[in-house]
Amino acid sequence: MQKIFLFAGLAVLSYIFFKSENILLLCAGIAIFIFGMVIMGEGFKNSGGGTLELFLRRQTSTKLRSIIFGTAAAAVMQSSTLVSLLSISFLSAGFISLVQGVGIIFGSQIGTTSGAWLIAGLGIKVDIAKYAMPLIIFGVIFLLQSSKKFKSVGQVFIGIGLLFLGVAYIKDGFEAIGNDFNLAQYSIEGMTGIIIFSLLGIVIAIITQSSLATIVLTIAALNAEQVSYMNALGIIIGANIGTTLTGIVSSLGSNVDGKRLAFLYLIFNLFIGAISLIFIYQIVALIKYEAIILGIGEDNYALKLALFHTTINLLGVILLYSVMENIASLAQKIIRQKTSAGDDVLYLSSSITHENAIREAARKEICHLYENAANIMVLGIHVEISDLYSEKSADETIKLRSKELEFDYEQMYQKKIKTIYGKIVNFIVISQSTSENENIVKDLTQLQKAAQGIVEALKDLKHLQKNLTKYMISPNSGIKNGYNAIREHLLTQFRILDKIFKSEEEDLVVVLMAQLEMLGEKFEKNAALMLGTLLKSGTVSPLMGSSLMNDNAYALHISKSLIEAAKILFIHKDSGQKETMKAVFSKNDEIEEIQ
């Protein structure tokens, strides 16, 4: 059905273009403008590297900073839609909080109005097409270079050039159409006209998927006297609302926070639209006063239109600034997490498109996978999950937990691990297949290795669990102590790993990692000595000794798998620092036990 509508629409457009070259000129301008925005957006996304998320973390720590960041980003990219998509992507990946995302969305609505000022101030009065040609030429030269950075710069240049060229065609198209017939005859006076043209603005913005493209069309039509000033204001109000559709559609594949941000994006623009319609005549009077202060001529309706666009968006931000946290909380109450946190992914979604956000989302989801796995492994050595956070020593805890805990290992694995692990692998494979960044592909390969290590540790524990359950309650004190030593070692490791996975300080992580490795070495030596002693004294049979030896190996492999996963997830500095920290610990005669 969709294809039928598509081909029917193309057929209708073909007939219209055949009948009117002027409409063809106008539509070509719109198409070139939108294509320029797409190319420019891709250039900005590809040139960001790791800078954008680093800047996000540093510059969005407060509400005001979030708004300033959103304003600057939209002013540079000339697309509140693109900024909203990036915000949904970063929010889904956990780079920013919901309140920070709201601030960025608010700011983007202000920043995107700068494009209207540029078009109204220069694009209409100046032959902007002559600036387009050099930009496109320079862009192609950059695009032909081997450097990815240069290619990205080339995309930006070409995009800006196409934007300028599109504006020129749109302007010429409206002027040419004016020679054939006068669209202004369809103007509607009063509030009825403003409302009807607001609905028209929504439709145009949905079709073009850009409020800026809608505003450019409106300014060009206003300049060519094809639309009245008050009707043009209605189109601007509608364009603000219509442009949210792209963000809403994109959020459908995102996690719950992405959906919440898209919802707030819609609410914000509906609020601006409602305020603008209710107080339209008061705002028009305000625009008239502002225009006098700024030296804008009384009959310069194009600049007044840009001023109106900025004013209503700025007014919306001012009115809602003090309640940003409240509307974020409202979104959390309205849009709830449908599945329990442990049963499904928290950070992965198809809306995450920025490469560094993809990497961070995968990393955080693997940390989530570990949290679920740790709970299963703690139960697997027959201690309670609460013992993971107990102040009692591992030795004391093991002595208190001398009975078998009944739980369905396979059921918990299927419910808490298998689905999440499968989605992680699928997300990484798809992301690698669509990425041209070799570093991102390598990082994702390592992250998949970390997830695999966590799952392998779980499988090793399952193999270990059968003998551990049998011998931890054995009347033979020798074999019982051997398996309790395994339990004590693993509990100690799980406790340190829990601190690593909850820490945000890399230096502390390095120290804890070194401690984990040396505790593993210590366990390996002690386990070998204990096994030798038990066999020599005849305390355990050769069969028991063989089982203990194999299970000691499983315990060591569990530790090594989890340590390697933690290194991939948390250690980002060179190995020299890790070796230095380990050397510091190696000088100590005794390693302090972490309770």
C-alpha positions as CSV (number, residue, x, y, z in Angstrom):
1,M,0.0,0.0,0.0
2,Q,2.8,2.4,0.9
3,K,4.5,1.8,-2.5
4,I,1.2,2.4,-4.3
5,F,0.8,5.8,-2.6
6,L,4.5,6.6,-3.4
7,F,4.2,5.9,-7.1
8,A,0.8,7.7,-7.2
9,G,2.3,10.7,-5.6
10,L,5.3,10.7,-8.0
11,A,2.9,10.4,-11.0
12,V,0.9,13.4,-9.7
13,L,4.1,15.5,-9.2
14,S,5.3,14.5,-12.7
15,Y,2.1,15.8,-14.2
16,I,2.3,19.1,-12.2
17,F,5.9,19.6,-13.2
18,F,5.0,19.0,-16.9
19,K,2.3,21.6,-16.7
20,S,4.3,24.2,-14.7
21,E,8.0,24.9,-14.8
22,N,7.6,27.4,-12.0
23,I,6.3,24.9,-9.5
24,L,9.1,22.5,-10.6
25,L,11.6,25.3,-9.8
26,L,10.1,25.8,-6.4
27,C,10.0,22.1,-5.6
28,A,13.5,21.6,-6.8
29,G,14.6,24.4,-4.4
30,I,12.8,22.6,-1.5
31,A,14.4,19.3,-2.4
32,I,17.9,20.8,-2.7
33,F,17.5,22.6,0.6
34,I,16.4,19.4,2.5
35,F,19.1,17.4,0.8
36,G,21.6,20.0,1.9
37,M,20.4,19.7,5.5
38,V,20.8,15.9,5.4
39,I,24.4,16.2,4.0
40,M,25.3,18.9,6.5
41,G,23.9,16.8,9.4
42,E,25.9,13.8,8.3
43,G,29.0,15.9,8.2
44,F,28.6,17.2,11.7
45,K,27.8,13.7,13.0
46,N,30.9,12.2,11.4
47,S,33.2,14.9,12.4
48,G,32.3,14.7,16.1
49,G,34.6,11.8,17.0
50,G,34.7,11.5,20.8
51,T,34.5,15.2,21.3
52,L,30.7,15.6,21.3
53,E,29.9,13.3,24.2
54,L,32.9,14.6,26.1
55,F,31.6,18.1,25.6
56,L,28.1,16.9,26.6
57,R,29.3,15.6,29.9
58,R,31.2,18.7,30.8
59,Q,28.8,21.3,29.5
60,T,25.4,20.0,30.5
61,S,25.9,19.6,34.3
62,T,23.2,22.2,35.0
63,K,19.9,23.2,33.5
64,L,21.3,26.4,32.1
65,R,24.4,24.8,30.6
66,S,22.1,22.2,29.0
67,I,20.1,24.9,27.4
68,I,23.2,26.8,26.2
69,F,24.6,23.6,24.7
70,G,21.3,22.9,22.9
71,T,21.2,26.5,21.6
72,A,24.8,26.3,20.3
73,A,24.4,22.9,18.8
74,A,21.2,23.8,16.9
75,A,22.7,27.2,15.8
76,V,25.6,25.3,14.3
77,M,23.7,22.4,12.8
78,Q,20.7,24.4,11.9
79,S,18.3,21.6,12.9
80,S,16.5,21.2,16.1
81,T,15.3,17.8,14.8
82,L,18.9,16.6,14.4
83,V,19.8,17.9,17.9
84,S,16.7,16.1,19.3
85,L,17.7,12.9,17.6
86,L,21.2,13.1,19.0
87,S,19.8,13.9,22.5
88,I,17.5,10.8,22.3
89,S,20.6,8.8,21.2
90,F,22.8,10.0,24.0
91,L,20.0,9.7,26.6
92,S,19.3,6.1,25.5
93,A,23.0,5.4,25.9
94,G,23.1,6.9,29.3
95,F,25.4,9.9,28.5
96,I,22.9,12.4,29.8
97,S,20.0,12.5,32.3
98,L,16.4,13.2,31.3
99,V,16.6,16.7,32.8
100,Q,19.7,17.4,30.8
101,G,18.0,16.1,27.7
102,V,15.1,18.4,28.3
103,G,17.5,21.4,28.6
104,I,19.1,20.5,25.3
105,I,15.7,20.2,23.6
106,F,14.7,23.6,25.0
107,G,18.0,25.2,23.9
108,S,17.7,23.7,20.4
109,Q,14.4,25.4,19.9
110,I,16.2,28.8,20.4
111,G,19.3,27.9,18.4
112,T,17.5,26.8,15.3
113,T,15.9,30.2,15.0
114,S,19.3,31.6,13.9
115,G,18.7,30.1,10.5
116,A,15.6,32.2,10.0
117,W,17.6,35.3,10.8
118,L,20.2,34.4,8.2
119,I,17.7,33.7,5.5
120,A,15.5,36.7,6.3
121,G,18.5,39.1,6.6
122,L,20.7,37.9,3.7
123,G,19.0,35.1,1.7
124,I,16.1,37.2,0.5
125,K,18.0,40.4,-0.3
126,V,21.3,39.0,-1.5
127,D,22.0,36.6,-4.4
128,I,22.9,33.8,-2.0
129,A,23.4,31.3,-4.9
130,K,26.8,32.9,-5.8
131,Y,28.1,31.9,-2.4
132,A,26.8,28.4,-2.8
133,M,29.0,27.5,-5.7
134,P,32.4,28.0,-4.0
135,L,31.2,26.1,-1.0
136,I,30.1,23.1,-3.0
137,I,33.4,23.2,-5.0
138,F,35.5,23.4,-1.8
139,G,33.3,20.7,-0.3
140,V,33.9,18.3,-3.1
141,I,37.7,18.9,-2.9
142,F,37.6,18.0,0.8
143,L,35.3,15.0,0.1
144,L,37.9,13.5,-2.3
145,Q,40.6,13.4,0.4
146,S,41.5,10.2,2.2
147,S,41.1,11.7,5.7
148,K,37.7,11.0,7.3
149,K,37.9,14.4,9.0
150,F,38.4,16.2,5.7
151,K,35.5,14.1,4.2
152,S,33.3,15.3,7.1
153,V,34.3,18.9,6.5
154,G,33.5,18.4,2.8
155,Q,30.0,17.2,3.7
156,V,29.4,20.2,5.8
157,F,30.6,22.6,3.1
158,I,28.5,20.8,0.4
159,G,25.5,20.8,2.8
160,I,25.7,24.6,3.4
161,G,26.2,25.2,-0.3
162,L,23.1,23.2,-1.1
163,L,21.2,25.1,1.6
164,F,22.1,28.4,0.0
165,L,21.3,27.1,-3.5
166,G,18.0,25.7,-2.3
167,V,17.0,29.1,-0.8
168,A,17.8,30.8,-4.1
169,Y,15.6,28.4,-6.1
170,I,12.8,28.7,-3.6
171,K,12.9,32.5,-3.8
172,D,13.0,32.4,-7.6
173,G,10.2,29.8,-7.6
174,F,7.8,32.0,-5.6
175,E,8.6,35.1,-7.6
176,A,7.9,33.1,-10.8
177,I,4.7,31.6,-9.5
178,G,3.6,35.2,-8.6
179,N,3.6,36.0,-12.3
180,D,1.0,33.3,-13.0
181,F,-1.4,33.6,-10.1
182,N,-1.6,35.2,-6.6
183,L,-1.6,32.8,-3.7
184,A,-2.3,35.8,-1.4
185,Q,-6.0,35.7,-2.5
186,Y,-6.4,32.7,-0.3
187,S,-5.4,34.6,2.8
188,I,-7.8,34.4,5.7
189,E,-8.1,37.2,8.2
190,G,-8.4,37.1,12.0
191,M,-7.9,34.2,14.4
192,T,-9.5,31.7,12.0
193,G,-6.8,32.4,9.4
194,I,-4.0,32.0,12.0
195,I,-5.4,28.7,13.2
196,I,-5.9,27.3,9.7
197,F,-2.4,28.4,8.6
198,S,-1.0,26.9,11.8
199,L,-2.4,23.6,10.6
200,L,-0.9,24.2,7.2
201,G,2.5,24.8,8.9
202,I,2.2,21.5,10.7
203,V,1.5,19.7,7.5
204,I,4.4,21.4,5.6
205,A,6.9,20.7,8.5
206,I,5.8,17.0,8.6
207,I,6.3,16.7,4.9
208,T,9.7,18.5,4.8
209,Q,10.7,17.1,8.3
210,S,12.3,20.5,9.0
211,S,11.0,23.6,10.7
212,L,13.7,25.6,9.0
213,A,12.7,24.4,5.5
214,T,9.1,25.5,6.4
215,I,10.3,28.9,7.6
216,V,12.4,29.4,4.5
217,L,9.4,28.7,2.4
218,T,7.3,31.1,4.5
219,I,9.8,33.9,4.3
220,A,10.2,33.5,0.6
221,A,6.4,33.5,0.1
222,L,6.1,36.5,2.4
223,N,8.8,38.3,0.4
224,A,7.0,37.5,-2.8
225,E,3.7,38.8,-1.3
226,Q,2.2,35.3,-1.7
227,V,1.1,35.1,1.9
228,S,0.0,37.7,4.5
229,Y,2.1,38.5,7.5
230,M,-0.5,37.2,10.0
231,N,-1.0,34.0,8.1
232,A,2.8,33.6,7.9
233,L,2.9,33.8,11.7
234,G,0.4,30.9,11.8
235,I,2.6,28.8,9.6
236,I,5.6,29.4,11.9
237,I,3.5,28.3,15.0
238,G,2.5,25.1,13.1
239,A,6.1,24.5,11.9
240,N,7.3,24.3,15.5
241,I,4.8,21.6,16.3
242,G,5.2,19.6,13.0
243,T,8.9,19.3,13.3
244,T,8.5,17.1,16.4
245,L,7.3,14.2,14.3
246,T,10.8,13.0,13.3
247,G,11.8,12.9,17.0
248,I,8.7,11.0,17.9
249,V,9.1,8.4,15.1
250,S,12.8,8.0,16.1
251,S,11.9,7.4,19.7
252,L,9.7,4.4,18.8
253,G,12.8,2.3,18.6
254,S,14.4,3.8,21.7
255,N,14.3,2.8,25.3
256,V,11.9,4.3,27.8
257,D,14.0,7.4,28.4
258,G,14.2,8.1,24.7
259,K,10.4,7.9,24.5
260,R,10.1,10.2,27.5
261,L,12.3,12.8,25.9
262,A,10.4,12.7,22.6
263,F,7.2,13.1,24.6
264,L,8.6,16.2,26.3
265,Y,9.8,17.6,23.0
266,L,6.2,17.4,21.7
267,I,4.7,18.8,25.0
268,F,7.2,21.8,24.8
269,N,6.2,22.6,21.2
270,L,2.5,22.2,21.9
271,F,2.9,24.5,24.9
272,I,4.7,27.1,22.7
273,G,1.9,26.7,20.0
274,A,-0.9,27.2,22.6
275,I,0.7,30.2,24.2
276,S,1.4,31.8,20.8
277,L,-2.2,31.3,19.6
278,I,-3.8,32.4,22.9
279,F,-1.6,35.6,23.1
280,I,-1.0,36.1,19.4
281,Y,-2.0,39.8,19.3
282,Q,-0.1,40.6,22.5
283,I,3.0,38.8,21.0
284,V,2.6,40.7,17.7
285,A,2.6,44.0,19.7
286,L,5.7,42.8,21.5
287,I,7.4,42.0,18.2
288,K,6.6,45.5,16.9
289,Y,8.2,47.0,20.0
290,E,11.3,44.7,19.7
291,A,11.6,45.6,16.1
292,I,11.8,49.3,16.9
293,I,14.6,48.6,19.5
294,L,16.5,46.4,17.1
295,G,16.1,48.9,14.2
296,I,14.1,46.6,12.0
297,G,12.0,48.5,9.5
298,E,8.2,48.6,10.0
299,D,7.7,46.9,6.6
300,N,10.5,44.4,6.9
301,Y,8.2,41.5,7.6
302,A,10.8,38.8,6.8
303,L,13.0,39.9,9.8
304,K,9.9,40.3,11.9
305,L,9.0,36.8,11.1
306,A,12.4,35.6,12.3
307,L,12.0,37.8,15.4
308,F,8.6,36.2,16.1
309,H,10.1,32.7,15.7
310,T,12.9,33.5,18.3
311,T,10.5,35.3,20.7
312,I,8.0,32.5,21.0
313,N,10.6,29.8,21.5
314,L,12.5,32.0,24.0
315,L,9.3,32.7,25.8
316,G,8.5,29.0,26.1
317,V,11.9,28.3,27.6
318,I,11.6,31.1,30.1
319,L,8.1,30.0,31.2
320,L,9.1,26.4,31.7
321,Y,12.7,26.8,33.0
322,S,11.8,26.6,36.7
323,V,9.7,23.4,36.2
324,M,12.0,21.4,34.0
325,E,12.5,18.8,36.8
326,N,8.7,18.6,37.3
327,I,7.9,18.0,33.7
328,A,10.7,15.4,33.5
329,S,9.1,13.6,36.6
330,L,5.7,13.9,34.9
331,A,7.1,12.1,31.8
332,Q,8.5,9.3,34.0
333,K,5.1,8.8,35.6
334,I,3.2,8.8,32.3
335,I,5.7,6.6,30.3
336,R,6.8,3.8,32.6
337,Q,9.2,0.9,32.1
338,K,7.1,-2.0,30.9
339,T,9.5,-4.8,31.8
340,S,11.4,-5.3,35.0
341,A,14.9,-3.9,34.9
342,G,16.5,-7.3,35.0
343,D,14.6,-9.1,32.3
344,D,15.4,-6.9,29.3
345,V,17.9,-4.5,28.0
346,L,18.1,-1.0,29.5
347,Y,20.3,0.9,27.1
348,L,20.2,-0.6,23.7
349,S,17.8,0.8,21.1
350,S,17.6,1.3,17.3
351,S,17.5,5.1,17.9
352,I,21.1,5.2,19.0
353,T,23.0,6.3,15.9
354,H,26.0,8.2,17.0
355,E,29.0,5.9,17.0
356,N,30.3,6.8,20.4
357,A,26.8,6.6,21.9
358,I,26.6,3.1,20.4
359,R,29.8,2.1,22.1
360,E,28.7,3.6,25.5
361,A,25.3,2.0,25.2
362,A,26.9,-1.5,24.6
363,R,29.3,-1.0,27.5
364,K,26.5,0.0,29.9
365,E,24.3,-2.9,28.8
366,I,27.2,-5.3,29.5
367,C,27.5,-3.8,32.9
368,H,23.8,-4.5,33.4
369,L,24.4,-8.1,32.1
370,Y,27.1,-8.5,34.8
371,E,24.8,-7.3,37.6
372,N,22.3,-10.0,36.7
373,A,25.1,-12.6,36.3
374,A,26.6,-11.6,39.7
375,N,23.3,-12.3,41.5
376,I,23.1,-15.7,39.9
377,M,26.7,-16.5,40.7
378,V,26.4,-15.4,44.3
379,L,23.4,-17.8,44.7
380,G,25.4,-20.4,42.9
381,I,28.0,-20.6,45.7
382,H,25.1,-20.8,48.1
383,V,25.2,-17.4,49.8
384,E,22.5,-14.8,49.8
385,I,22.6,-11.8,47.5
386,S,22.6,-9.5,50.6
387,D,25.9,-11.2,51.6
388,L,27.5,-9.4,48.6
389,Y,27.2,-6.1,50.6
390,S,27.6,-7.5,54.1
391,E,30.3,-6.1,56.4
392,K,31.1,-9.6,57.6
393,S,34.3,-11.1,56.2
394,A,34.0,-13.6,53.4
395,D,35.3,-16.3,55.8
396,E,32.6,-15.5,58.4
397,T,29.9,-15.4,55.7
398,I,30.8,-18.8,54.3
399,K,30.7,-20.3,57.8
400,L,27.2,-18.9,58.4
401,R,26.0,-20.1,55.0
402,S,26.6,-23.8,55.4
403,K,23.3,-25.0,53.9
404,E,22.3,-25.4,50.2
405,L,20.2,-22.7,48.7
406,E,17.5,-23.9,46.5
407,F,17.0,-22.0,43.2
408,D,16.5,-22.8,39.6
409,Y,19.8,-22.0,37.9
410,E,18.6,-22.7,34.4
411,Q,15.4,-20.7,34.8
412,M,17.3,-17.6,36.1
413,Y,19.8,-17.9,33.3
414,Q,17.1,-18.0,30.7
415,K,15.2,-15.1,32.3
416,K,18.0,-12.8,33.3
417,I,20.9,-13.5,30.9
418,K,20.0,-15.2,27.7
419,T,17.7,-12.5,26.3
420,I,20.0,-9.6,27.2
421,Y,23.1,-11.3,25.9
422,G,21.4,-12.2,22.6
423,K,20.3,-8.5,22.2
424,I,23.8,-7.3,23.0
425,V,25.4,-9.5,20.4
426,N,22.8,-8.5,17.8
427,F,23.2,-4.8,18.6
428,I,27.0,-5.1,18.3
429,V,27.0,-7.1,15.0
430,I,24.5,-4.7,13.4
431,S,26.4,-1.6,14.6
432,Q,29.7,-3.0,13.3
433,S,28.2,-3.8,9.9
434,T,27.0,-0.2,9.5
435,S,30.1,1.6,10.9
436,E,33.0,2.8,8.8
437,N,35.1,3.7,11.9
438,E,37.7,1.1,12.5
439,N,38.3,2.1,16.1
440,I,34.6,1.8,16.9
441,V,34.5,-1.7,15.2
442,K,37.5,-2.8,17.3
443,D,36.0,-1.4,20.5
444,L,32.7,-3.2,19.9
445,T,34.6,-6.5,19.2
446,Q,36.3,-6.1,22.6
447,L,33.0,-5.3,24.3
448,Q,31.5,-8.4,22.8
449,K,34.4,-10.3,24.2
450,A,33.6,-8.9,27.6
451,A,30.0,-10.0,27.4
452,Q,31.1,-13.5,26.3
453,G,33.5,-13.7,29.2
454,I,30.7,-13.0,31.7
455,V,28.5,-15.7,30.1
456,E,31.4,-18.1,30.1
457,A,32.0,-17.4,33.9
458,L,28.3,-18.3,34.5
459,K,28.7,-21.6,32.6
460,D,31.9,-22.4,34.5
461,L,30.0,-21.8,37.8
462,K,27.3,-24.2,36.6
463,H,29.9,-26.9,36.0
464,L,31.4,-26.2,39.4
465,Q,28.1,-26.0,41.3
466,K,27.3,-29.7,41.2
467,N,30.4,-30.8,43.2
468,L,30.3,-27.7,45.3
469,T,26.7,-28.4,46.4
470,K,27.7,-32.0,47.2
471,Y,30.9,-31.4,49.1
472,M,30.1,-28.2,51.1
473,I,27.9,-30.3,53.4
474,S,30.2,-33.4,53.3
475,P,31.1,-35.1,56.7
476,N,34.6,-35.2,55.3
477,S,36.1,-32.0,56.7
478,G,39.0,-32.0,54.3
479,I,37.0,-31.9,51.1
480,K,34.4,-29.6,52.8
481,N,37.2,-27.0,53.6
482,G,38.5,-27.3,50.1
483,Y,35.2,-26.3,48.6
484,N,34.5,-23.7,51.2
485,A,37.9,-22.1,50.2
486,I,36.5,-21.9,46.6
487,R,33.3,-20.3,47.9
488,E,35.3,-17.8,50.1
489,H,37.6,-16.9,47.1
490,L,34.7,-16.3,44.7
491,L,32.7,-14.3,47.2
492,T,35.7,-12.1,47.8
493,Q,36.2,-11.6,44.1
494,F,32.5,-10.8,43.6
495,R,32.6,-8.2,46.3
496,I,35.6,-6.4,44.7
497,L,34.0,-6.7,41.3
498,D,30.9,-5.1,42.6
499,K,32.9,-2.1,43.8
500,I,34.6,-1.9,40.3
501,F,31.3,-2.0,38.5
502,K,29.9,0.7,40.7
503,S,33.0,3.0,40.6
504,E,33.4,5.9,38.3
505,E,37.0,6.5,39.3
506,E,39.4,4.8,36.9
507,D,42.4,5.1,39.3
508,L,40.4,3.2,42.0
509,V,39.4,0.6,39.4
510,V,43.0,0.0,38.5
511,V,43.9,-0.5,42.1
512,L,41.0,-2.9,42.7
513,M,41.9,-4.8,39.5
514,A,45.5,-5.3,40.6
515,Q,44.2,-6.6,44.0
516,L,41.9,-9.0,42.2
517,E,44.7,-10.5,40.1
518,M,46.9,-11.0,43.2
519,L,44.1,-12.6,45.2
520,G,43.7,-15.0,42.3
521,E,47.4,-15.8,42.3
522,K,47.3,-16.3,46.1
523,F,44.2,-18.6,45.8
524,E,45.9,-20.7,43.1
525,K,49.0,-21.3,45.3
526,N,47.0,-22.0,48.4
527,A,44.6,-24.3,46.5
528,A,47.5,-26.3,45.2
529,L,49.1,-26.6,48.6
530,M,45.8,-27.6,50.3
531,L,45.1,-30.2,47.6
532,G,48.6,-31.7,48.0
533,T,48.3,-31.8,51.8
534,L,44.9,-33.5,51.6
535,L,46.1,-36.1,49.2
536,K,49.3,-36.9,51.0
537,S,47.5,-37.3,54.3
538,G,44.9,-39.5,52.8
539,T,42.1,-37.1,54.1
540,V,40.5,-37.2,50.7
541,S,40.3,-40.0,48.1
542,P,42.0,-39.6,44.7
543,L,38.5,-39.2,43.2
544,M,37.7,-36.3,45.5
545,G,41.1,-34.8,44.9
546,S,40.5,-35.0,41.1
547,S,37.1,-33.2,41.5
548,L,38.6,-30.5,43.7
549,M,41.5,-29.9,41.3
550,N,39.1,-29.5,38.4
551,D,36.8,-27.2,40.3
552,N,39.8,-25.1,41.5
553,A,40.5,-24.6,37.8
554,Y,36.9,-23.6,37.2
555,A,37.1,-21.1,40.0
556,L,40.3,-19.6,38.6
557,H,38.8,-19.4,35.1
558,I,35.7,-17.7,36.5
559,S,37.9,-15.1,38.2
560,K,40.1,-14.5,35.1
561,S,37.0,-14.2,32.8
562,L,35.4,-11.6,35.0
563,I,38.7,-9.7,35.5
564,E,39.3,-9.6,31.7
565,A,35.7,-8.4,31.2
566,A,36.2,-5.6,33.8
567,K,39.4,-4.5,32.2
568,I,37.7,-4.1,28.8
569,L,34.8,-2.2,30.4
570,F,36.6,0.1,32.8
571,I,40.3,0.4,32.0
572,H,41.0,2.9,29.3
573,K,44.6,4.0,30.1
574,D,47.8,2.4,28.9
575,S,49.0,-0.9,30.4
576,G,52.0,0.8,32.0
577,Q,49.8,2.2,34.7
578,K,48.2,-1.1,35.4
579,E,51.6,-2.8,35.7
580,T,52.8,0.0,38.0
581,M,49.9,-0.4,40.3
582,K,50.3,-4.2,40.4
583,A,54.0,-3.7,41.2
584,V,53.1,-1.5,44.2
585,F,50.8,-4.2,45.6
586,S,53.4,-6.9,44.9
587,K,55.8,-5.3,47.4
588,N,53.4,-5.9,50.2
589,D,53.9,-9.1,52.2
590,E,50.2,-9.3,53.0
591,I,47.3,-8.4,50.8
592,E,44.5,-6.8,52.7
593,E,41.3,-8.7,52.4
594,I,38.4,-6.6,51.0
595,Q,35.3,-7.5,53.1
